[in-house]
């Protein structure tokens, strides 16, 4: 692989694997609010947020960091205005404190915050926030990725407008023409010193899981699975599931715990990291072997998401678990063909798992994805895989990935609308 291509892929990974605190959709709305408030220059009297359906769906039922377990967008928006700093990016709420939360509650009680569905847009990830105070107003728009500001305005004067230059489907990373083979070769052949930075994801996400074990978050699935007297027993498989779901438990409950995200999702970062880390520790793999497995685990879902889109009707944890299966195959001593087998096994099994928003129950989906990742890797090492005569699997693994993306981005578009309708019309 040419050096300029290595540099491009490294740049892509550095953009997509970043630290985040809290679920990235409400945090991104808080980030957009913080930017609009900074443009306004004073505390807003009224805040209106216009959101795409997928952002709204993923922000409704998740805990907001630093609030003691309060869920939903209103408090995230209030804190974005009160204590948010746009320079913190996806850690925008890290300065949250009890006094700010109380001030935020008062803003909500005073009906200073309005949240509306943005109509007639094609972007899956779209956040528009307008802050007003007296005759002053400011607007900020994020689109395409969780930190990508495409429009800024103060009192009717446009300060930034890049909306027409790029869209979610015009990601400059697409010019890399990634394939699974290119992902694999990059992960296996790039000098260790160039990819060792990915080991930070192991430190951060394992730390999140270990912190979660000390508390009581969400459904406590991680702690339940880790109980040695449970039905699952005390073994490597259970430990993998326990650590992964524990980190998700804490994150979805709104714990002020940083995680290393992937493609704008903390849960995807957790799923792409922790199973590989726990397996490597138990298997006594070297640091370099771990780094290469983690790079494969993270870059695979990044590649898939280029086709599928950052937000979709498909559960992102399942996509990330596909990368996990690839990483575990490598740690088991598998080759590229067996990595392909693992991907096919994952696509054949879990395509169609819906995303019904970020919430504590995501720990159950992440556990389902990771358990299937382990099974898929075990099968792949035995050269057993779902063949091209079965369902949506193609002989070409990249075509199988495109089939997955087509189902998620096109085939399940109506499913996404039905899911949101159900979520917003509960008694």
Backbone torsions as a table, in degrees:
resi	resn	phi	psi	omega
1	UNK	NA	133.6	-178.9
2	UNK	-67.6	149.8	-176.1
3	UNK	-61.7	-37.8	-178.3
4	UNK	-64.9	-32.1	177.9
5	UNK	-73.0	-38.4	175.3
6	UNK	-58.9	-44.3	-179.4
7	UNK	-63.0	-39.7	178.9
8	UNK	-64.3	-42.6	-179.5
9	UNK	-68.8	-40.0	176.1
10	UNK	-59.7	-42.0	178.2
11	UNK	-62.4	-40.8	177.5
12	UNK	-61.2	-47.5	179.9
13	UNK	-62.4	-41.7	-179.5
14	UNK	-64.5	-28.2	177.0
15	UNK	-78.5	-33.9	-171.4
16	UNK	-96.1	-18.5	179.8
17	UNK	-112.1	93.5	-174.2
18	UNK	-136.1	160.9	179.7
19	UNK	-76.2	138.4	176.5
20	UNK	-138.9	149.0	173.7
21	UNK	-118.3	116.5	-179.4
22	UNK	89.4	166.3	178.4
23	UNK	-60.1	133.0	-167.9
24	UNK	-70.7	-24.4	179.2
25	UNK	-70.0	-56.9	177.1
26	UNK	-63.1	-31.3	177.6
27	UNK	-66.8	-39.2	177.3
28	UNK	-65.1	-36.0	175.7
29	UNK	-66.0	-40.8	175.6
30	UNK	-62.3	-39.1	178.2
31	UNK	-62.7	-44.4	179.4
32	UNK	-64.0	-38.8	177.1
33	UNK	-63.6	-44.1	179.9
34	UNK	-59.1	-42.2	179.8
35	UNK	-65.7	-43.9	179.5
36	UNK	-62.8	-40.4	178.7
37	UNK	-66.0	-39.4	177.3
38	UNK	-62.5	-39.5	177.0
39	UNK	-65.7	-39.7	179.7
40	UNK	-63.7	-39.1	176.5
41	UNK	88.7	-10.6	178.0
42	UNK	-139.6	168.2	179.9
43	UNK	-68.1	124.5	-178.5
44	UNK	-69.6	147.4	174.6
45	UNK	-90.1	-24.4	-179.3
46	UNK	-143.1	136.1	178.2
47	UNK	-128.5	127.4	176.8
48	UNK	-121.5	127.6	179.5
49	UNK	-114.7	126.3	175.3
50	UNK	-109.3	120.4	-170.2
51	UNK	-126.9	146.9	171.7
52	UNK	-68.6	159.7	-175.9
53	UNK	-60.3	-39.4	-177.8
54	UNK	-68.7	-36.6	175.8
55	UNK	-65.7	-45.3	179.4
56	UNK	-59.1	-44.6	-179.1
57	UNK	-60.1	-42.6	-175.0
58	UNK	-81.5	-4.5	-175.5
59	UNK	-113.5	-0.6	-171.7
60	UNK	-77.3	-39.4	-168.1
61	UNK	-118.4	19.0	-174.5
62	UNK	-107.8	147.3	178.3
63	UNK	-69.5	145.0	-179.0
64	UNK	-102.2	129.6	-176.1
65	UNK	-56.5	138.7	174.4
66	UNK	79.0	10.9	-176.7
67	UNK	-110.4	-0.9	-177.7
68	UNK	75.2	25.1	174.9
69	UNK	101.9	6.6	176.3
70	UNK	-68.3	136.0	-178.0
71	UNK	-107.1	159.1	169.0
72	UNK	99.1	171.0	-174.0
73	UNK	-72.7	-37.5	-174.4
74	UNK	-54.8	-44.7	-178.9
75	UNK	-71.1	-32.7	177.2
76	UNK	-64.5	-42.6	179.0
77	UNK	-65.5	-45.0	179.8
78	UNK	-59.4	-45.2	-179.5
79	UNK	-69.4	-32.3	175.6
80	UNK	-59.4	-38.2	178.6
81	UNK	-77.1	-35.7	-172.6
82	UNK	-80.5	-46.6	-173.5
83	UNK	-129.8	-2.9	-175.8
84	UNK	-69.2	144.0	173.9
85	UNK	-127.1	119.8	-175.8
86	UNK	-62.5	-25.6	179.6
87	UNK	-65.5	-18.6	178.5
88	UNK	-79.0	-10.1	-178.5
89	UNK	53.6	-124.2	-174.8
90	UNK	-78.4	5.8	170.0
91	UNK	-107.7	26.0	-171.1
92	UNK	-58.5	-25.2	-176.8
93	UNK	-100.2	14.3	-173.6
94	UNK	-68.5	-16.3	178.2
95	UNK	-92.9	10.7	-179.3
96	UNK	-60.6	144.0	-179.3
97	UNK	-147.6	165.4	-177.5
98	UNK	-56.8	-39.3	179.8
99	UNK	-63.2	-41.1	179.2
100	UNK	-65.5	-38.5	178.6
101	UNK	-62.4	-42.1	178.3
102	UNK	-64.5	-40.9	175.8
103	UNK	-62.9	-38.2	178.3
104	UNK	-64.7	-40.4	177.1
105	UNK	-60.7	-38.6	179.0
106	UNK	-66.9	-38.4	176.1
107	UNK	-59.7	-41.3	179.8
108	UNK	-66.3	-43.9	178.6
109	UNK	-62.0	-34.2	179.5
110	UNK	-80.3	3.0	179.1
111	UNK	56.6	40.7	178.3
112	UNK	-84.0	-8.7	-174.3
113	UNK	-118.6	127.3	177.0
114	UNK	-122.2	135.6	-178.9
115	UNK	-124.6	123.4	-175.7
116	UNK	-130.4	151.0	173.6
117	UNK	-78.2	128.0	177.7
118	UNK	-78.8	118.5	-177.3
119	UNK	-88.2	157.1	170.0
120	UNK	57.3	45.0	172.7
121	UNK	-124.2	152.5	179.2
122	UNK	-98.6	-17.2	-177.5
123	UNK	-69.4	133.3	174.6
124	UNK	-75.2	-31.3	-179.7
125	UNK	-115.7	100.7	-178.0
126	UNK	-141.9	127.0	-179.4
127	UNK	-134.8	121.8	177.2
128	UNK	-126.6	123.1	-178.8
129	UNK	-123.6	129.8	176.7
130	UNK	-116.8	123.1	176.6
131	UNK	-108.3	134.7	-177.8
132	UNK	-132.3	144.4	173.8
133	UNK	-151.6	113.1	-175.8
134	UNK	60.3	-127.4	178.8
135	UNK	-90.2	-0.6	-177.9
136	UNK	-91.2	145.5	176.5
137	UNK	-150.1	154.2	177.0
138	UNK	-147.8	144.9	-178.6
139	UNK	-130.6	140.2	173.7
140	UNK	-133.7	141.6	178.4
141	UNK	-130.1	130.1	171.8
142	UNK	-110.2	136.3	-179.3
143	UNK	-150.9	147.1	174.7
144	UNK	88.3	-57.5	174.5
145	UNK	-130.3	165.6	-169.7
146	UNK	-69.1	-15.2	-178.0
147	UNK	-124.8	12.9	-173.6
148	UNK	-92.5	97.2	177.0
149	UNK	-77.3	123.7	-178.5
150	UNK	-112.4	-12.4	-179.1
151	UNK	-152.6	132.8	175.9
152	UNK	-135.2	137.7	-177.5
153	UNK	-145.6	141.6	175.8
154	UNK	-132.3	119.1	178.6
155	UNK	49.9	44.0	176.5
156	UNK	84.6	-7.8	-179.9
157	UNK	-94.6	123.9	179.9
158	UNK	-75.9	123.8	179.3
159	UNK	-101.8	-27.0	179.1
160	UNK	-152.6	135.8	174.8
161	UNK	-150.0	97.2	176.7
162	UNK	-119.1	20.5	-176.5
163	UNK	-61.2	-35.4	-174.8
164	UNK	-86.4	-8.5	-174.8
165	UNK	-80.4	-37.6	-177.4
166	UNK	-143.1	155.3	173.1
167	UNK	-129.9	177.4	-179.6
168	UNK	-58.2	-29.9	-175.9
169	UNK	-97.4	12.1	177.8
170	UNK	-121.3	38.5	179.8
171	UNK	-61.3	129.7	-178.8
172	UNK	-65.3	-14.7	177.4
173	UNK	-72.0	-16.9	-179.6
174	UNK	-65.6	-23.2	179.6
175	UNK	-70.5	-4.8	173.9
176	UNK	-74.1	-19.7	-178.3
177	UNK	52.6	51.1	-179.5
178	UNK	-62.8	143.3	169.1
179	UNK	-131.3	167.9	178.3
180	UNK	-64.0	-34.9	178.4
181	UNK	-64.5	-41.1	179.1
182	UNK	-66.8	-39.5	175.9
183	UNK	-60.3	-45.5	-179.1
184	UNK	-65.3	-48.0	-178.5
185	UNK	-61.8	-41.5	177.9
186	UNK	-60.5	-46.1	-177.3
187	UNK	-65.9	-33.4	-175.3
188	UNK	-89.9	-29.7	-168.7
189	UNK	-109.1	-19.3	179.8
190	UNK	-64.3	136.9	179.3
191	UNK	-51.0	138.4	-175.6
192	UNK	-54.6	-38.3	-177.5
193	UNK	-62.7	-26.6	-178.9
194	UNK	-80.2	-25.6	-176.7
195	UNK	-110.5	0.0	-177.0
196	UNK	-62.1	-20.4	179.6
197	UNK	-61.4	-23.7	-178.7
198	UNK	-67.4	-18.1	177.9
199	UNK	-64.8	-20.1	176.9
200	UNK	-62.9	-30.5	177.6
201	UNK	-64.3	-33.8	177.6
202	UNK	-65.8	-45.4	-178.8
203	UNK	-64.1	-47.4	-175.1
204	UNK	-67.9	-47.1	-174.4
205	UNK	-76.0	-31.8	173.7
206	UNK	-68.8	-36.8	175.8
207	UNK	-61.2	-37.9	178.1
208	UNK	-63.4	-42.6	179.5
209	UNK	-64.9	-43.9	-178.4
210	UNK	-66.0	-34.9	174.7
211	UNK	-66.5	-38.8	-179.4
212	UNK	-63.2	-35.7	179.7
213	UNK	-62.3	-24.2	-177.0
214	UNK	-83.6	-11.4	-177.7
215	UNK	-119.6	-163.2	178.5
216	UNK	-132.8	97.9	-172.4
217	UNK	-121.1	139.0	174.2
218	UNK	53.6	-130.4	-179.3
219	UNK	-89.0	1.3	178.9
220	UNK	54.7	32.3	-178.0
221	UNK	-62.9	-39.2	179.6
222	UNK	-59.8	-43.7	179.7
223	UNK	-69.1	-37.3	179.1
224	UNK	-64.6	-44.3	179.8
225	UNK	-66.9	-30.6	-178.1
226	UNK	-80.1	-6.7	179.0
227	UNK	-69.1	121.2	-175.4
228	UNK	-67.8	-17.6	179.0
229	UNK	-96.7	12.4	179.5
230	UNK	-82.2	172.4	-176.6
231	UNK	-65.8	-24.3	-177.0
232	UNK	-76.0	-23.4	179.8
233	UNK	81.9	175.3	-177.5
234	UNK	-104.7	96.1	-177.0
235	UNK	-151.6	175.7	-177.3
236	UNK	-62.3	-42.2	-178.7
237	UNK	-59.9	-46.8	179.7
238	UNK	-64.1	-38.8	-180.0
239	UNK	-64.0	-40.7	176.9
240	UNK	-58.9	-49.0	-179.4
241	UNK	-65.9	-38.8	-177.6
242	UNK	-64.0	-49.5	-179.0
243	UNK	-64.0	-41.2	-176.9
244	UNK	-67.0	-48.1	-178.1
245	UNK	-70.9	-29.8	178.5
246	UNK	-63.6	-44.9	178.7
247	UNK	-61.9	-38.5	178.1
248	UNK	-68.4	-41.6	176.7
249	UNK	-51.8	-50.5	-176.3
250	UNK	-66.7	-42.5	-176.9
251	UNK	-66.1	-44.3	-178.4
252	UNK	-71.1	-21.3	177.4
253	UNK	-83.6	-6.0	177.7
254	UNK	90.0	21.9	178.4
255	UNK	-65.4	144.5	179.3
256	UNK	-81.5	64.3	-175.9
257	UNK	-124.0	122.0	178.3
258	UNK	-73.9	145.0	171.9
259	UNK	-132.0	158.0	175.1
260	UNK	-89.7	116.7	-175.0
261	UNK	-88.9	171.1	175.8
262	UNK	-140.0	125.4	178.8
263	UNK	54.6	38.1	176.7
264	UNK	82.6	9.6	-178.7
265	UNK	-129.7	124.3	175.8
266	UNK	-66.8	-40.3	178.7
267	UNK	-62.0	-37.9	176.7
268	UNK	-66.0	-38.7	176.9
269	UNK	-63.7	-40.6	177.7
270	UNK	-62.7	-47.6	-177.4
271	UNK	-65.6	-32.3	-178.5
272	UNK	-82.0	-9.0	-172.9
273	UNK	-112.7	-60.0	-164.9
274	UNK	-64.2	-41.1	177.7
275	UNK	-59.7	-38.7	179.5
276	UNK	-66.9	-42.4	-179.4
277	UNK	-63.5	-47.9	-177.6
278	UNK	-65.8	-41.6	177.9
279	UNK	-62.3	-44.7	-177.9
280	UNK	-62.2	-39.4	178.6
281	UNK	-63.0	-45.4	-178.2
282	UNK	-71.2	-31.6	-176.8
283	UNK	-87.8	-3.2	179.3
284	UNK	60.9	36.9	175.4
285	UNK	-71.5	154.7	179.7
286	UNK	-74.8	167.1	178.1
287	UNK	-61.9	-39.0	179.2
288	UNK	-67.7	-41.6	177.2
289	UNK	-60.3	-40.7	177.5
290	UNK	-62.9	-45.3	-179.1
291	UNK	-60.4	-42.2	-179.2
292	UNK	-68.6	-38.2	177.0
293	UNK	-66.2	-40.8	178.4
294	UNK	-65.8	-39.9	178.0
295	UNK	-63.1	-42.2	177.1
296	UNK	-63.8	-41.1	-179.9
297	UNK	-65.1	-35.8	-179.3
298	UNK	-85.0	-39.7	-174.2
299	UNK	-74.5	-28.6	178.6
300	UNK	-62.0	-51.5	177.1
301	UNK	-65.9	-30.1	174.8
302	UNK	-60.1	-44.8	178.0
303	UNK	-61.8	-47.1	-179.5
304	UNK	-62.0	-41.7	-178.8
305	UNK	-65.2	-26.4	174.7
306	UNK	-59.5	-35.2	179.7
307	UNK	-84.9	-39.5	-172.8
308	UNK	-81.8	-34.0	-172.6
309	UNK	103.4	151.4	-174.9
310	UNK	-64.2	-39.9	175.6
311	UNK	-122.4	139.4	-179.1
312	UNK	-157.0	-176.5	177.6
313	UNK	-76.4	-14.3	-179.3
314	UNK	-88.1	143.4	177.7
315	UNK	-65.7	122.6	-178.9
316	UNK	-66.8	-25.3	179.4
317	UNK	-63.1	-35.2	179.4
318	UNK	-68.1	-40.4	177.2
319	UNK	-61.3	-46.4	-180.0
320	UNK	-64.8	-35.8	178.9
321	UNK	-64.7	-24.7	174.7
322	UNK	-63.5	-41.3	174.7
323	UNK	-64.2	-38.4	176.9
324	UNK	-57.8	-44.7	-179.5
325	UNK	-61.0	-39.7	177.5
326	UNK	-62.2	-45.2	-179.7
327	UNK	-62.6	-40.2	179.7
328	UNK	-68.2	-37.7	175.5
329	UNK	-56.6	-44.7	178.8
330	UNK	-61.2	-45.5	-179.2
331	UNK	-65.0	-26.7	177.3
332	UNK	-79.5	-5.7	-179.8
333	UNK	96.5	14.2	-178.1
334	UNK	-77.1	166.4	-178.8
335	UNK	-109.1	-175.0	-177.2
336	UNK	-61.7	-43.6	-180.0
337	UNK	-58.0	-39.4	-179.7
338	UNK	-72.7	-29.9	171.3
339	UNK	-61.7	-43.1	177.0
340	UNK	-60.9	-41.2	178.8
341	UNK	-60.9	-41.8	-179.6
342	UNK	-62.6	-42.6	178.8
343	UNK	-61.4	-44.7	179.5
344	UNK	-62.9	-40.8	178.5
345	UNK	-62.0	-40.1	179.8
346	UNK	-66.7	-47.6	-178.0
347	UNK	-63.1	-40.8	-179.0
348	UNK	-64.9	-31.0	-172.0
349	UNK	-90.9	-46.0	-166.0
350	UNK	-111.8	-0.5	175.1
351	UNK	-58.9	131.8	179.5
352	UNK	106.6	-8.3	174.7
353	UNK	-66.6	117.1	-172.1
354	UNK	-79.4	153.7	168.5
355	UNK	-97.7	113.0	175.6
356	UNK	-111.9	43.4	173.6
357	UNK	92.4	157.3	175.5
358	UNK	-76.2	137.3	-173.4
359	UNK	-172.8	167.5	178.0
360	UNK	-56.2	-31.6	-179.8
361	UNK	-66.2	-8.8	177.0
362	UNK	-61.4	-25.3	179.3
363	UNK	-62.6	-29.4	177.5
364	UNK	-72.0	-40.4	179.7
365	UNK	-69.3	-39.2	179.6
366	UNK	-64.6	-34.1	177.7
367	UNK	-69.5	-39.8	176.7
368	UNK	-62.1	-43.8	179.8
369	UNK	-63.8	-44.0	-177.4
370	UNK	-70.6	-38.2	177.9
371	UNK	-62.9	-40.5	176.8
372	UNK	-66.6	-33.7	177.1
373	UNK	-60.9	-40.7	179.0
374	UNK	-67.0	-46.6	178.8
375	UNK	-59.8	-42.5	-178.1
376	UNK	-63.7	-38.7	178.6
377	UNK	-66.9	-42.1	179.5
378	UNK	-61.7	-45.0	177.6
379	UNK	-62.2	-43.2	-177.7
380	UNK	-61.0	-38.9	179.3
381	UNK	-64.8	-23.1	176.0
382	UNK	-94.4	11.1	-179.2
383	UNK	58.7	34.7	176.9
384	UNK	-110.1	127.9	-176.4
385	UNK	-157.4	160.0	177.4
386	UNK	-71.9	128.5	-172.3
387	UNK	-91.3	174.2	-176.8
388	UNK	-73.1	-8.2	175.8
389	UNK	-87.0	-0.9	-175.9
390	UNK	-112.1	114.7	169.7
391	UNK	58.3	-131.0	-172.6
392	UNK	-92.5	3.4	-178.1
393	UNK	-78.0	134.7	176.8
394	UNK	-109.4	156.2	176.5
395	UNK	-59.1	-37.4	176.7
396	UNK	-81.7	118.8	-175.4
397	UNK	-63.6	-33.7	178.9
398	UNK	-69.0	-33.4	174.5
399	UNK	-68.7	-34.0	175.6
400	UNK	-62.6	-40.8	177.7
401	UNK	-65.4	-39.9	177.3
402	UNK	-65.4	-34.2	176.1
403	UNK	-64.6	-43.1	175.3
404	UNK	-57.5	-47.6	-178.2
405	UNK	-64.4	-38.6	179.9
406	UNK	-64.1	-40.0	178.2
407	UNK	-65.2	-45.1	-176.8
408	UNK	-71.0	-40.9	-174.1
409	UNK	-87.5	-30.8	-176.2
410	UNK	-112.4	-55.0	-173.7
411	UNK	-63.5	-32.4	-175.5
412	UNK	-104.1	17.2	-180.0
413	UNK	-61.5	-41.9	178.5
414	UNK	-69.2	-35.4	176.2
415	UNK	-57.3	-43.1	179.0
416	UNK	-57.4	-43.0	-179.9
417	UNK	-66.6	-40.2	179.3
418	UNK	-65.4	-42.3	178.7
419	UNK	-59.2	-47.2	179.8
420	UNK	-63.7	-40.1	178.5
421	UNK	-61.0	-43.0	177.6
422	UNK	-62.8	-44.6	-176.6
423	UNK	-65.3	-31.8	-175.5
424	UNK	-96.3	2.0	-179.7
425	UNK	-128.8	34.9	175.0
426	UNK	-78.0	149.4	178.5
427	UNK	-69.1	NA	NA
